Amino acid sequence: MSTPIDGITGVVGTPGITGITNTIQKIAPPVRSGQEEQPAALDGVKDSPFGSIFSDMIQNVKDTDAEFTQAQYLLATGQIDNPAQVNMAGYKAELSLSLLIQLRDRALTAYNELKNMSV
């Protein structure tokens, strides 16, 4: 068995969706000590219902990926009784990422339709 998640990611040796969440973290500007987590220009976006949906979805992807990574660790160390829990955690991580991608695509489609609307 090469990796326990070959069927989920499609890339052998890639642990879950950590590559994607690491990319998301790299996109965010670095936080310096004594500085807010988000730039002041994005505070209004995060406070909006639409922005909070996206931030909640991104946090959900990070949480399910962490849960999947933890389940893989427990399986590798023999601390898990039911190996199906790893598959379920991987499926949850895959579904949460898929939902985030679909939501992003729909939002971009709606934005492009609004942008191309003649006034």
Phi and psi restraints in degrees (range 20) as a CNS / XPLOR table:
assign (resid 1 and name C) (resid 2 and name N)
       (resid 2 and name CA) (resid 2 and name C) 1.0 -73.8 20.0 2
assign (resid 2 and name N) (resid 2 and name CA)
       (resid 2 and name C) (resid 3 and name N) 1.0 -54.8 20.0 2
assign (resid 2 and name C) (resid 3 and name N)
       (resid 3 and name CA) (resid 3 and name C) 1.0 -145.1 20.0 2
assign (resid 3 and name N) (resid 3 and name CA)
       (resid 3 and name C) (resid 4 and name N) 1.0 153.9 20.0 2
assign (resid 3 and name C) (resid 4 and name N)
       (resid 4 and name CA) (resid 4 and name C) 1.0 -76.3 20.0 2
assign (resid 4 and name N) (resid 4 and name CA)
       (resid 4 and name C) (resid 5 and name N) 1.0 -2.4 20.0 2
assign (resid 4 and name C) (resid 5 and name N)
       (resid 5 and name CA) (resid 5 and name C) 1.0 -126.9 20.0 2
assign (resid 5 and name N) (resid 5 and name CA)
       (resid 5 and name C) (resid 6 and name N) 1.0 25.3 20.0 2
assign (resid 5 and name C) (resid 6 and name N)
       (resid 6 and name CA) (resid 6 and name C) 1.0 -56.5 20.0 2
assign (resid 6 and name N) (resid 6 and name CA)
       (resid 6 and name C) (resid 7 and name N) 1.0 -40.7 20.0 2
assign (resid 6 and name C) (resid 7 and name N)
       (resid 7 and name CA) (resid 7 and name C) 1.0 -73.9 20.0 2
assign (resid 7 and name N) (resid 7 and name CA)
       (resid 7 and name C) (resid 8 and name N) 1.0 -22.4 20.0 2
assign (resid 7 and name C) (resid 8 and name N)
       (resid 8 and name CA) (resid 8 and name C) 1.0 -80.6 20.0 2
assign (resid 8 and name N) (resid 8 and name CA)
       (resid 8 and name C) (resid 9 and name N) 1.0 -49.8 20.0 2
assign (resid 8 and name C) (resid 9 and name N)
       (resid 9 and name CA) (resid 9 and name C) 1.0 -91.9 20.0 2
assign (resid 9 and name N) (resid 9 and name CA)
       (resid 9 and name C) (resid 10 and name N) 1.0 -25.5 20.0 2
assign (resid 9 and name C) (resid 10 and name N)
       (resid 10 and name CA) (resid 10 and name C) 1.0 82.2 20.0 2
assign (resid 10 and name N) (resid 10 and name CA)
       (resid 10 and name C) (resid 11 and name N) 1.0 -6.5 20.0 2
assign (resid 10 and name C) (resid 11 and name N)
       (resid 11 and name CA) (resid 11 and name C) 1.0 -119.7 20.0 2
assign (resid 11 and name N) (resid 11 and name CA)
       (resid 11 and name C) (resid 12 and name N) 1.0 120.3 20.0 2
assign (resid 11 and name C) (resid 12 and name N)
       (resid 12 and name CA) (resid 12 and name C) 1.0 -68.4 20.0 2
assign (resid 12 and name N) (resid 12 and name CA)
       (resid 12 and name C) (resid 13 and name N) 1.0 130.8 20.0 2
assign (resid 12 and name C) (resid 13 and name N)
       (resid 13 and name CA) (resid 13 and name C) 1.0 89.9 20.0 2
assign (resid 13 and name N) (resid 13 and name CA)
       (resid 13 and name C) (resid 14 and name N) 1.0 -3.6 20.0 2
assign (resid 13 and name C) (resid 14 and name N)
       (resid 14 and name CA) (resid 14 and name C) 1.0 -90.7 20.0 2
assign (resid 14 and name N) (resid 14 and name CA)
       (resid 14 and name C) (resid 15 and name N) 1.0 117.2 20.0 2
assign (resid 14 and name C) (resid 15 and name N)
       (resid 15 and name CA) (resid 15 and name C) 1.0 -77.9 20.0 2
assign (resid 15 and name N) (resid 15 and name CA)
       (resid 15 and name C) (resid 16 and name N) 1.0 99.3 20.0 2
assign (resid 15 and name C) (resid 16 and name N)
       (resid 16 and name CA) (resid 16 and name C) 1.0 62.4 20.0 2
assign (resid 16 and name N) (resid 16 and name CA)
       (resid 16 and name C) (resid 17 and name N) 1.0 -137.2 20.0 2
assign (resid 16 and name C) (resid 17 and name N)
       (resid 17 and name CA) (resid 17 and name C) 1.0 -112.0 20.0 2
assign (resid 17 and name N) (resid 17 and name CA)
       (resid 17 and name C) (resid 18 and name N) 1.0 23.9 20.0 2
assign (resid 17 and name C) (resid 18 and name N)
       (resid 18 and name CA) (resid 18 and name C) 1.0 -63.8 20.0 2
assign (resid 18 and name N) (resid 18 and name CA)
       (resid 18 and name C) (resid 19 and name N) 1.0 -29.3 20.0 2
assign (resid 18 and name C) (resid 19 and name N)
       (resid 19 and name CA) (resid 19 and name C) 1.0 -62.2 20.0 2
assign (resid 19 and name N) (resid 19 and name CA)
       (resid 19 and name C) (resid 20 and name N) 1.0 -38.2 20.0 2
assign (resid 19 and name C) (resid 20 and name N)
       (resid 20 and name CA) (resid 20 and name C) 1.0 -73.7 20.0 2
assign (resid 20 and name N) (resid 20 and name CA)
       (resid 20 and name C) (resid 21 and name N) 1.0 -43.4 20.0 2
assign (resid 20 and name C) (resid 21 and name N)
       (resid 21 and name CA) (resid 21 and name C) 1.0 -68.6 20.0 2
assign (resid 21 and name N) (resid 21 and name CA)
       (resid 21 and name C) (resid 22 and name N) 1.0 -32.1 20.0 2
assign (resid 21 and name C) (resid 22 and name N)
       (resid 22 and name CA) (resid 22 and name C) 1.0 -65.8 20.0 2
assign (resid 22 and name N) (resid 22 and name CA)
       (resid 22 and name C) (resid 23 and name N) 1.0 -37.7 20.0 2
assign (resid 22 and name C) (resid 23 and name N)
       (resid 23 and name CA) (resid 23 and name C) 1.0 -64.3 20.0 2
assign (resid 23 and name N) (resid 23 and name CA)
       (resid 23 and name C) (resid 24 and name N) 1.0 -40.8 20.0 2
assign (resid 23 and name C) (resid 24 and name N)
       (resid 24 and name CA) (resid 24 and name C) 1.0 -61.7 20.0 2
assign (resid 24 and name N) (resid 24 and name CA)
       (resid 24 and name C) (resid 25 and name N) 1.0 -41.6 20.0 2
assign (resid 24 and name C) (resid 25 and name N)
       (resid 25 and name CA) (resid 25 and name C) 1.0 -68.6 20.0 2
assign (resid 25 and name N) (resid 25 and name CA)
       (resid 25 and name C) (resid 26 and name N) 1.0 -32.7 20.0 2
assign (resid 25 and name C) (resid 26 and name N)
       (resid 26 and name CA) (resid 26 and name C) 1.0 -70.5 20.0 2
assign (resid 26 and name N) (resid 26 and name CA)
       (resid 26 and name C) (resid 27 and name N) 1.0 -29.7 20.0 2
assign (resid 26 and name C) (resid 27 and name N)
       (resid 27 and name CA) (resid 27 and name C) 1.0 -69.2 20.0 2
assign (resid 27 and name N) (resid 27 and name CA)
       (resid 27 and name C) (resid 28 and name N) 1.0 -36.2 20.0 2
assign (resid 27 and name C) (resid 28 and name N)
       (resid 28 and name CA) (resid 28 and name C) 1.0 -65.2 20.0 2
assign (resid 28 and name N) (resid 28 and name CA)
       (resid 28 and name C) (resid 29 and name N) 1.0 142.2 20.0 2
assign (resid 28 and name C) (resid 29 and name N)
       (resid 29 and name CA) (resid 29 and name C) 1.0 -66.0 20.0 2
assign (resid 29 and name N) (resid 29 and name CA)
       (resid 29 and name C) (resid 30 and name N) 1.0 148.3 20.0 2
assign (resid 29 and name C) (resid 30 and name N)
       (resid 30 and name CA) (resid 30 and name C) 1.0 -66.0 20.0 2
assign (resid 30 and name N) (resid 30 and name CA)
       (resid 30 and name C) (resid 31 and name N) 1.0 143.8 20.0 2
assign (resid 30 and name C) (resid 31 and name N)
       (resid 31 and name CA) (resid 31 and name C) 1.0 -98.9 20.0 2
assign (resid 31 and name N) (resid 31 and name CA)
       (resid 31 and name C) (resid 32 and name N) 1.0 125.7 20.0 2
assign (resid 31 and name C) (resid 32 and name N)
       (resid 32 and name CA) (resid 32 and name C) 1.0 -96.4 20.0 2
assign (resid 32 and name N) (resid 32 and name CA)
       (resid 32 and name C) (resid 33 and name N) 1.0 156.3 20.0 2
assign (resid 32 and name C) (resid 33 and name N)
       (resid 33 and name CA) (resid 33 and name C) 1.0 -64.2 20.0 2
assign (resid 33 and name N) (resid 33 and name CA)
       (resid 33 and name C) (resid 34 and name N) 1.0 136.6 20.0 2
assign (resid 33 and name C) (resid 34 and name N)
       (resid 34 and name CA) (resid 34 and name C) 1.0 83.0 20.0 2
assign (resid 34 and name N) (resid 34 and name CA)
       (resid 34 and name C) (resid 35 and name N) 1.0 5.8 20.0 2
assign (resid 34 and name C) (resid 35 and name N)
       (resid 35 and name CA) (resid 35 and name C) 1.0 -112.2 20.0 2
assign (resid 35 and name N) (resid 35 and name CA)
       (resid 35 and name C) (resid 36 and name N) 1.0 152.8 20.0 2
assign (resid 35 and name C) (resid 36 and name N)
       (resid 36 and name CA) (resid 36 and name C) 1.0 -65.9 20.0 2
assign (resid 36 and name N) (resid 36 and name CA)
       (resid 36 and name C) (resid 37 and name N) 1.0 159.9 20.0 2
assign (resid 36 and name C) (resid 37 and name N)
       (resid 37 and name CA) (resid 37 and name C) 1.0 -70.5 20.0 2
assign (resid 37 and name N) (resid 37 and name CA)
       (resid 37 and name C) (resid 38 and name N) 1.0 -39.5 20.0 2
assign (resid 37 and name C) (resid 38 and name N)
       (resid 38 and name CA) (resid 38 and name C) 1.0 -111.7 20.0 2
assign (resid 38 and name N) (resid 38 and name CA)
       (resid 38 and name C) (resid 39 and name N) 1.0 146.5 20.0 2
assign (resid 38 and name C) (resid 39 and name N)
       (resid 39 and name CA) (resid 39 and name C) 1.0 -62.0 20.0 2
assign (resid 39 and name N) (resid 39 and name CA)
       (resid 39 and name C) (resid 40 and name N) 1.0 154.8 20.0 2
assign (resid 39 and name C) (resid 40 and name N)
       (resid 40 and name CA) (resid 40 and name C) 1.0 -62.0 20.0 2
assign (resid 40 and name N) (resid 40 and name CA)
       (resid 40 and name C) (resid 41 and name N) 1.0 -29.3 20.0 2
assign (resid 40 and name C) (resid 41 and name N)
       (resid 41 and name CA) (resid 41 and name C) 1.0 -67.7 20.0 2
assign (resid 41 and name N) (resid 41 and name CA)
       (resid 41 and name C) (resid 42 and name N) 1.0 -23.8 20.0 2
assign (resid 41 and name C) (resid 42 and name N)
       (resid 42 and name CA) (resid 42 and name C) 1.0 -96.6 20.0 2
assign (resid 42 and name N) (resid 42 and name CA)
       (resid 42 and name C) (resid 43 and name N) 1.0 -2.2 20.0 2
assign (resid 42 and name C) (resid 43 and name N)
       (resid 43 and name CA) (resid 43 and name C) 1.0 -60.9 20.0 2
assign (resid 43 and name N) (resid 43 and name CA)
       (resid 43 and name C) (resid 44 and name N) 1.0 -41.9 20.0 2
assign (resid 43 and name C) (resid 44 and name N)
       (resid 44 and name CA) (resid 44 and name C) 1.0 -66.7 20.0 2
assign (resid 44 and name N) (resid 44 and name CA)
       (resid 44 and name C) (resid 45 and name N) 1.0 -33.7 20.0 2
assign (resid 44 and name C) (resid 45 and name N)
       (resid 45 and name CA) (resid 45 and name C) 1.0 -69.9 20.0 2
assign (resid 45 and name N) (resid 45 and name CA)
       (resid 45 and name C) (resid 46 and name N) 1.0 -41.9 20.0 2
assign (resid 45 and name C) (resid 46 and name N)
       (resid 46 and name CA) (resid 46 and name C) 1.0 -68.4 20.0 2
assign (resid 46 and name N) (resid 46 and name CA)
       (resid 46 and name C) (resid 47 and name N) 1.0 -31.8 20.0 2
assign (resid 46 and name C) (resid 47 and name N)
       (resid 47 and name CA) (resid 47 and name C) 1.0 -77.1 20.0 2
assign (resid 47 and name N) (resid 47 and name CA)
       (resid 47 and name C) (resid 48 and name N) 1.0 -18.6 20.0 2
assign (resid 47 and name C) (resid 48 and name N)
       (resid 48 and name CA) (resid 48 and name C) 1.0 -73.0 20.0 2
assign (resid 48 and name N) (resid 48 and name CA)
       (resid 48 and name C) (resid 49 and name N) 1.0 153.9 20.0 2
assign (resid 48 and name C) (resid 49 and name N)
       (resid 49 and name CA) (resid 49 and name C) 1.0 -59.5 20.0 2
assign (resid 49 and name N) (resid 49 and name CA)
       (resid 49 and name C) (resid 50 and name N) 1.0 -37.6 20.0 2
assign (resid 49 and name C) (resid 50 and name N)
       (resid 50 and name CA) (resid 50 and name C) 1.0 -66.5 20.0 2
assign (resid 50 and name N) (resid 50 and name CA)
       (resid 50 and name C) (resid 51 and name N) 1.0 -43.2 20.0 2
assign (resid 50 and name C) (resid 51 and name N)
       (resid 51 and name CA) (resid 51 and name C) 1.0 -67.3 20.0 2
assign (resid 51 and name N) (resid 51 and name CA)
       (resid 51 and name C) (resid 52 and name N) 1.0 -36.4 20.0 2
assign (resid 51 and name C) (resid 52 and name N)
       (resid 52 and name CA) (resid 52 and name C) 1.0 -69.0 20.0 2
assign (resid 52 and name N) (resid 52 and name CA)
       (resid 52 and name C) (resid 53 and name N) 1.0 -31.1 20.0 2
assign (resid 52 and name C) (resid 53 and name N)
       (resid 53 and name CA) (resid 53 and name C) 1.0 -63.8 20.0 2
assign (resid 53 and name N) (resid 53 and name CA)
       (resid 53 and name C) (resid 54 and name N) 1.0 -46.0 20.0 2
assign (resid 53 and name C) (resid 54 and name N)
       (resid 54 and name CA) (resid 54 and name C) 1.0 -65.8 20.0 2
assign (resid 54 and name N) (resid 54 and name CA)
       (resid 54 and name C) (resid 55 and name N) 1.0 -41.8 20.0 2
assign (resid 54 and name C) (resid 55 and name N)
       (resid 55 and name CA) (resid 55 and name C) 1.0 -66.6 20.0 2
assign (resid 55 and name N) (resid 55 and name CA)
       (resid 55 and name C) (resid 56 and name N) 1.0 -36.3 20.0 2
assign (resid 55 and name C) (resid 56 and name N)
       (resid 56 and name CA) (resid 56 and name C) 1.0 -65.8 20.0 2
assign (resid 56 and name N) (resid 56 and name CA)
       (resid 56 and name C) (resid 57 and name N) 1.0 -39.8 20.0 2
assign (resid 56 and name C) (resid 57 and name N)
       (resid 57 and name CA) (resid 57 and name C) 1.0 -66.5 20.0 2
assign (resid 57 and name N) (resid 57 and name CA)
       (resid 57 and name C) (resid 58 and name N) 1.0 -41.6 20.0 2
assign (resid 57 and name C) (resid 58 and name N)
       (resid 58 and name CA) (resid 58 and name C) 1.0 -64.7 20.0 2
assign (resid 58 and name N) (resid 58 and name CA)
       (resid 58 and name C) (resid 59 and name N) 1.0 -41.1 20.0 2
assign (resid 58 and name C) (resid 59 and name N)
       (resid 59 and name CA) (resid 59 and name C) 1.0 -64.4 20.0 2
assign (resid 59 and name N) (resid 59 and name CA)
       (resid 59 and name C) (resid 60 and name N) 1.0 -37.0 20.0 2
assign (resid 59 and name C) (resid 60 and name N)
       (resid 60 and name CA) (resid 60 and name C) 1.0 -63.8 20.0 2
assign (resid 60 and name N) (resid 60 and name CA)
       (resid 60 and name C) (resid 61 and name N) 1.0 -41.5 20.0 2
assign (resid 60 and name C) (resid 61 and name N)
       (resid 61 and name CA) (resid 61 and name C) 1.0 -62.1 20.0 2
assign (resid 61 and name N) (resid 61 and name CA)
       (resid 61 and name C) (resid 62 and name N) 1.0 -43.8 20.0 2
assign (resid 61 and name C) (resid 62 and name N)
       (resid 62 and name CA) (resid 62 and name C) 1.0 -63.9 20.0 2
assign (resid 62 and name N) (resid 62 and name CA)
       (resid 62 and name C) (resid 63 and name N) 1.0 -42.0 20.0 2
assign (resid 62 and name C) (resid 63 and name N)
       (resid 63 and name CA) (resid 63 and name C) 1.0 -65.5 20.0 2
assign (resid 63 and name N) (resid 63 and name CA)
       (resid 63 and name C) (resid 64 and name N) 1.0 -45.2 20.0 2
assign (resid 63 and name C) (resid 64 and name N)
       (resid 64 and name CA) (resid 64 and name C) 1.0 -68.1 20.0 2
assign (resid 64 and name N) (resid 64 and name CA)
       (resid 64 and name C) (resid 65 and name N) 1.0 -33.0 20.0 2
assign (resid 64 and name C) (resid 65 and name N)
       (resid 65 and name CA) (resid 65 and name C) 1.0 -66.9 20.0 2
assign (resid 65 and name N) (resid 65 and name CA)
       (resid 65 and name C) (resid 66 and name N) 1.0 -40.9 20.0 2
assign (resid 65 and name C) (resid 66 and name N)
       (resid 66 and name CA) (resid 66 and name C) 1.0 -64.6 20.0 2
assign (resid 66 and name N) (resid 66 and name CA)
       (resid 66 and name C) (resid 67 and name N) 1.0 -39.2 20.0 2
assign (resid 66 and name C) (resid 67 and name N)
       (resid 67 and name CA) (resid 67 and name C) 1.0 -63.3 20.0 2
assign (resid 67 and name N) (resid 67 and name CA)
       (resid 67 and name C) (resid 68 and name N) 1.0 -40.9 20.0 2
assign (resid 67 and name C) (resid 68 and name N)
       (resid 68 and name CA) (resid 68 and name C) 1.0 -66.4 20.0 2
assign (resid 68 and name N) (resid 68 and name CA)
       (resid 68 and name C) (resid 69 and name N) 1.0 -42.9 20.0 2
assign (resid 68 and name C) (resid 69 and name N)
       (resid 69 and name CA) (resid 69 and name C) 1.0 -63.3 20.0 2
assign (resid 69 and name N) (resid 69 and name CA)
       (resid 69 and name C) (resid 70 and name N) 1.0 -40.4 20.0 2
assign (resid 69 and name C) (resid 70 and name N)
       (resid 70 and name CA) (resid 70 and name C) 1.0 -64.5 20.0 2
assign (resid 70 and name N) (resid 70 and name CA)
       (resid 70 and name C) (resid 71 and name N) 1.0 -41.7 20.0 2
assign (resid 70 and name C) (resid 71 and name N)
       (resid 71 and name CA) (resid 71 and name C) 1.0 -64.5 20.0 2
assign (resid 71 and name N) (resid 71 and name CA)
       (resid 71 and name C) (resid 72 and name N) 1.0 -38.4 20.0 2
assign (resid 71 and name C) (resid 72 and name N)
       (resid 72 and name CA) (resid 72 and name C) 1.0 -63.7 20.0 2
assign (resid 72 and name N) (resid 72 and name CA)
       (resid 72 and name C) (resid 73 and name N) 1.0 -42.3 20.0 2
assign (resid 72 and name C) (resid 73 and name N)
       (resid 73 and name CA) (resid 73 and name C) 1.0 -62.0 20.0 2
assign (resid 73 and name N) (resid 73 and name CA)
       (resid 73 and name C) (resid 74 and name N) 1.0 -46.4 20.0 2
assign (resid 73 and name C) (resid 74 and name N)
       (resid 74 and name CA) (resid 74 and name C) 1.0 -62.7 20.0 2
assign (resid 74 and name N) (resid 74 and name CA)
       (resid 74 and name C) (resid 75 and name N) 1.0 -36.8 20.0 2
assign (resid 74 and name C) (resid 75 and name N)
       (resid 75 and name CA) (resid 75 and name C) 1.0 -68.0 20.0 2
assign (resid 75 and name N) (resid 75 and name CA)
       (resid 75 and name C) (resid 76 and name N) 1.0 -42.8 20.0 2
assign (resid 75 and name C) (resid 76 and name N)
       (resid 76 and name CA) (resid 76 and name C) 1.0 -66.0 20.0 2
assign (resid 76 and name N) (resid 76 and name CA)
       (resid 76 and name C) (resid 77 and name N) 1.0 -32.1 20.0 2
assign (resid 76 and name C) (resid 77 and name N)
       (resid 77 and name CA) (resid 77 and name C) 1.0 -92.3 20.0 2
assign (resid 77 and name N) (resid 77 and name CA)
       (resid 77 and name C) (resid 78 and name N) 1.0 -0.7 20.0 2
assign (resid 77 and name C) (resid 78 and name N)
       (resid 78 and name CA) (resid 78 and name C) 1.0 77.5 20.0 2
assign (resid 78 and name N) (resid 78 and name CA)
       (resid 78 and name C) (resid 79 and name N) 1.0 20.5 20.0 2
assign (resid 78 and name C) (resid 79 and name N)
       (resid 79 and name CA) (resid 79 and name C) 1.0 -94.5 20.0 2
assign (resid 79 and name N) (resid 79 and name CA)
       (resid 79 and name C) (resid 80 and name N) 1.0 0.0 20.0 2
assign (resid 79 and name C) (resid 80 and name N)
       (resid 80 and name CA) (resid 80 and name C) 1.0 -108.2 20.0 2
assign (resid 80 and name N) (resid 80 and name CA)
       (resid 80 and name C) (resid 81 and name N) 1.0 136.8 20.0 2
assign (resid 80 and name C) (resid 81 and name N)
       (resid 81 and name CA) (resid 81 and name C) 1.0 -85.8 20.0 2
assign (resid 81 and name N) (resid 81 and name CA)
       (resid 81 and name C) (resid 82 and name N) 1.0 -35.0 20.0 2
assign (resid 81 and name C) (resid 82 and name N)
       (resid 82 and name CA) (resid 82 and name C) 1.0 -115.5 20.0 2
assign (resid 82 and name N) (resid 82 and name CA)
       (resid 82 and name C) (resid 83 and name N) 1.0 105.4 20.0 2
assign (resid 82 and name C) (resid 83 and name N)
       (resid 83 and name CA) (resid 83 and name C) 1.0 -64.8 20.0 2
assign (resid 83 and name N) (resid 83 and name CA)
       (resid 83 and name C) (resid 84 and name N) 1.0 -17.3 20.0 2
assign (resid 83 and name C) (resid 84 and name N)
       (resid 84 and name CA) (resid 84 and name C) 1.0 -67.0 20.0 2
assign (resid 84 and name N) (resid 84 and name CA)
       (resid 84 and name C) (resid 85 and name N) 1.0 -20.4 20.0 2
assign (resid 84 and name C) (resid 85 and name N)
       (resid 85 and name CA) (resid 85 and name C) 1.0 -62.8 20.0 2
assign (resid 85 and name N) (resid 85 and name CA)
       (resid 85 and name C) (resid 86 and name N) 1.0 -33.1 20.0 2
assign (resid 85 and name C) (resid 86 and name N)
       (resid 86 and name CA) (resid 86 and name C) 1.0 -66.8 20.0 2
assign (resid 86 and name N) (resid 86 and name CA)
       (resid 86 and name C) (resid 87 and name N) 1.0 -43.4 20.0 2
assign (resid 86 and name C) (resid 87 and name N)
       (resid 87 and name CA) (resid 87 and name C) 1.0 -63.3 20.0 2
assign (resid 87 and name N) (resid 87 and name CA)
       (resid 87 and name C) (resid 88 and name N) 1.0 -41.1 20.0 2
assign (resid 87 and name C) (resid 88 and name N)
       (resid 88 and name CA) (resid 88 and name C) 1.0 -65.8 20.0 2
assign (resid 88 and name N) (resid 88 and name CA)
       (resid 88 and name C) (resid 89 and name N) 1.0 -40.5 20.0 2
assign (resid 88 and name C) (resid 89 and name N)
       (resid 89 and name CA) (resid 89 and name C) 1.0 -65.4 20.0 2
assign (resid 89 and name N) (resid 89 and name CA)
       (resid 89 and name C) (resid 90 and name N) 1.0 -39.2 20.0 2
assign (resid 89 and name C) (resid 90 and name N)
       (resid 90 and name CA) (resid 90 and name C) 1.0 -65.7 20.0 2
assign (resid 90 and name N) (resid 90 and name CA)
       (resid 90 and name C) (resid 91 and name N) 1.0 -39.0 20.0 2
assign (resid 90 and name C) (resid 91 and name N)
       (resid 91 and name CA) (resid 91 and name C) 1.0 -67.5 20.0 2
assign (resid 91 and name N) (resid 91 and name CA)
       (resid 91 and name C) (resid 92 and name N) 1.0 -39.5 20.0 2
assign (resid 91 and name C) (resid 92 and name N)
       (resid 92 and name CA) (resid 92 and name C) 1.0 -62.9 20.0 2
assign (resid 92 and name N) (resid 92 and name CA)
       (resid 92 and name C) (resid 93 and name N) 1.0 -41.8 20.0 2
assign (resid 92 and name C) (resid 93 and name N)
       (resid 93 and name CA) (resid 93 and name C) 1.0 -64.4 20.0 2
assign (resid 93 and name N) (resid 93 and name CA)
       (resid 93 and name C) (resid 94 and name N) 1.0 -41.3 20.0 2
assign (resid 93 and name C) (resid 94 and name N)
       (resid 94 and name CA) (resid 94 and name C) 1.0 -64.7 20.0 2
assign (resid 94 and name N) (resid 94 and name CA)
       (resid 94 and name C) (resid 95 and name N) 1.0 -42.5 20.0 2
assign (resid 94 and name C) (resid 95 and name N)
       (resid 95 and name CA) (resid 95 and name C) 1.0 -66.7 20.0 2
assign (resid 95 and name N) (resid 95 and name CA)
       (resid 95 and name C) (resid 96 and name N) 1.0 -39.8 20.0 2
assign (resid 95 and name C) (resid 96 and name N)
       (resid 96 and name CA) (resid 96 and name C) 1.0 -67.0 20.0 2
assign (resid 96 and name N) (resid 96 and name CA)
       (resid 96 and name C) (resid 97 and name N) 1.0 -38.1 20.0 2
assign (resid 96 and name C) (resid 97 and name N)
       (resid 97 and name CA) (resid 97 and name C) 1.0 -67.6 20.0 2
assign (resid 97 and name N) (resid 97 and name CA)
       (resid 97 and name C) (resid 98 and name N) 1.0 -41.4 20.0 2
assign (resid 97 and name C) (resid 98 and name N)
       (resid 98 and name CA) (resid 98 and name C) 1.0 -62.4 20.0 2
assign (resid 98 and name N) (resid 98 and name CA)
       (resid 98 and name C) (resid 99 and name N) 1.0 -41.1 20.0 2
assign (resid 98 and name C) (resid 99 and name N)
       (resid 99 and name CA) (resid 99 and name C) 1.0 -64.7 20.0 2
assign (resid 99 and name N) (resid 99 and name CA)
       (resid 99 and name C) (resid 100 and name N) 1.0 -41.2 20.0 2
assign (resid 99 and name C) (resid 100 and name N)
       (resid 100 and name CA) (resid 100 and name C) 1.0 -62.5 20.0 2
assign (resid 100 and name N) (resid 100 and name CA)
       (resid 100 and name C) (resid 101 and name N) 1.0 -42.3 20.0 2
assign (resid 100 and name C) (resid 101 and name N)
       (resid 101 and name CA) (resid 101 and name C) 1.0 -65.6 20.0 2
assign (resid 101 and name N) (resid 101 and name CA)
       (resid 101 and name C) (resid 102 and name N) 1.0 -42.4 20.0 2
assign (resid 101 and name C) (resid 102 and name N)
       (resid 102 and name CA) (resid 102 and name C) 1.0 -64.6 20.0 2
assign (resid 102 and name N) (resid 102 and name CA)
       (resid 102 and name C) (resid 103 and name N) 1.0 -40.1 20.0 2
assign (resid 102 and name C) (resid 103 and name N)
       (resid 103 and name CA) (resid 103 and name C) 1.0 -64.5 20.0 2
assign (resid 103 and name N) (resid 103 and name CA)
       (resid 103 and name C) (resid 104 and name N) 1.0 -42.1 20.0 2
assign (resid 103 and name C) (resid 104 and name N)
       (resid 104 and name CA) (resid 104 and name C) 1.0 -62.6 20.0 2
assign (resid 104 and name N) (resid 104 and name CA)
       (resid 104 and name C) (resid 105 and name N) 1.0 -44.1 20.0 2
assign (resid 104 and name C) (resid 105 and name N)
       (resid 105 and name CA) (resid 105 and name C) 1.0 -63.1 20.0 2
assign (resid 105 and name N) (resid 105 and name CA)
       (resid 105 and name C) (resid 106 and name N) 1.0 -41.9 20.0 2
assign (resid 105 and name C) (resid 106 and name N)
       (resid 106 and name CA) (resid 106 and name C) 1.0 -65.0 20.0 2
assign (resid 106 and name N) (resid 106 and name CA)
       (resid 106 and name C) (resid 107 and name N) 1.0 -40.1 20.0 2
assign (resid 106 and name C) (resid 107 and name N)
       (resid 107 and name CA) (resid 107 and name C) 1.0 -65.3 20.0 2
assign (resid 107 and name N) (resid 107 and name CA)
       (resid 107 and name C) (resid 108 and name N) 1.0 -40.3 20.0 2
assign (resid 107 and name C) (resid 108 and name N)
       (resid 108 and name CA) (resid 108 and name C) 1.0 -66.7 20.0 2
assign (resid 108 and name N) (resid 108 and name CA)
       (resid 108 and name C) (resid 109 and name N) 1.0 -38.6 20.0 2
assign (resid 108 and name C) (resid 109 and name N)
       (resid 109 and name CA) (resid 109 and name C) 1.0 -63.5 20.0 2
assign (resid 109 and name N) (resid 109 and name CA)
       (resid 109 and name C) (resid 110 and name N) 1.0 -44.2 20.0 2
assign (resid 109 and name C) (resid 110 and name N)
       (resid 110 and name CA) (resid 110 and name C) 1.0 -64.7 20.0 2
assign (resid 110 and name N) (resid 110 and name CA)
       (resid 110 and name C) (resid 111 and name N) 1.0 -40.4 20.0 2
assign (resid 110 and name C) (resid 111 and name N)
       (resid 111 and name CA) (resid 111 and name C) 1.0 -62.8 20.0 2
assign (resid 111 and name N) (resid 111 and name CA)
       (resid 111 and name C) (resid 112 and name N) 1.0 -44.5 20.0 2
assign (resid 111 and name C) (resid 112 and name N)
       (resid 112 and name CA) (resid 112 and name C) 1.0 -64.6 20.0 2
assign (resid 112 and name N) (resid 112 and name CA)
       (resid 112 and name C) (resid 113 and name N) 1.0 -36.5 20.0 2
assign (resid 112 and name C) (resid 113 and name N)
       (resid 113 and name CA) (resid 113 and name C) 1.0 -66.1 20.0 2
assign (resid 113 and name N) (resid 113 and name CA)
       (resid 113 and name C) (resid 114 and name N) 1.0 -41.0 20.0 2
assign (resid 113 and name C) (resid 114 and name N)
       (resid 114 and name CA) (resid 114 and name C) 1.0 -67.2 20.0 2
assign (resid 114 and name N) (resid 114 and name CA)
       (resid 114 and name C) (resid 115 and name N) 1.0 -37.8 20.0 2
assign (resid 114 and name C) (resid 115 and name N)
       (resid 115 and name CA) (resid 115 and name C) 1.0 -66.7 20.0 2
assign (resid 115 and name N) (resid 115 and name CA)
       (resid 115 and name C) (resid 116 and name N) 1.0 -35.7 20.0 2
assign (resid 115 and name C) (resid 116 and name N)
       (resid 116 and name CA) (resid 116 and name C) 1.0 -88.7 20.0 2
assign (resid 116 and name N) (resid 116 and name CA)
       (resid 116 and name C) (resid 117 and name N) 1.0 -0.8 20.0 2
assign (resid 116 and name C) (resid 117 and name N)
       (resid 117 and name CA) (resid 117 and name C) 1.0 -71.9 20.0 2
assign (resid 117 and name N) (resid 117 and name CA)
       (resid 117 and name C) (resid 118 and name N) 1.0 134.7 20.0 2
assign (resid 117 and name C) (resid 118 and name N)
       (resid 118 and name CA) (resid 118 and name C) 1.0 -87.7 20.0 2
assign (resid 118 and name N) (resid 118 and name CA)
       (resid 118 and name C) (resid 119 and name N) 1.0 137.7 20.0 2
